[in-house]
């Protein structure tokens, strides 16, 4: 049994999976494809920005020889299915430079690792872009794909290539792992990289910062929800007197939720939380947050 840093922290996750040989081994077992890369970028973004949001990829690699882009995301959001679909599409749209040809040069694959779980409580979920016939068979076009993996829900029925990776990630979350339970050499290497005594002071500081941000955001979310509900109830009562209680309460609750989000954003900004973090949590644009 060894003590390790949990892979739920971005600084630790990126430390491990930004290594090309670990990245490619993970991609091979999760996607069933082999890629050739020399580097893995972190916090990758496109310039100019695609759409209205400056999407940043946690881990991003391009195999130009085989024309494949793979990005790995690890954070859980309330809108992660829509959010990472947007990221995925941004990587596709960035390749299109002319209306004369809408076919991207490279296939795009996105892997989302949900270390905190998901409301659907499923180990593997796939968004597959291949066109399907009515009988369910696919044709070999637009083979782009998003794969959501939830280590928390791995079972004996989870496909074998996934199992050891997901079990290993989940095992790190309580800060202890039994090395002897794993046969995969890359997984063993990951454990050696995240051993407690291998974590630098800078990495510990970043972990603490991430934990504080997470804890603070949870507190602010609850506070904003309560304040928003209270204001919503009050507005609902006022409007209900004029337009009917049921309709007024519904409208007031909606206004209250909106005000609750603004309150939370303002509190986080005053606490000097990063603007991008506030945007990710609240769904507000950076411009809206700057104007508060």
Secondary structure, 3 states (H helix, E strand, C coil): CEEECCCCCHHHHHHHHCCHHHHHHHHHHHHCCCCCCCCCEEEECCCCCCCCCCCCEEEEEEECCCCEEEEEECCCCCCHHHHHHHHHHHHHHCCCCECCECCCCCEEEEEEECCCCCCCCCCEEEEECCCECCCCCECCCCCCEEEEECHHHCCCCCCHHHHHHHHHHHHHHHCEECHHHCCCHHHHHHHHHCEHHHCCHHHHHHHHHHHHHHHHHHHHHHHHHHHHHHHHHHHHHHHHHHHCHHHHHHHHHHHHHHHHHHHHHHHHHHCCCCHHHHHHHHCCCHHHHHCC
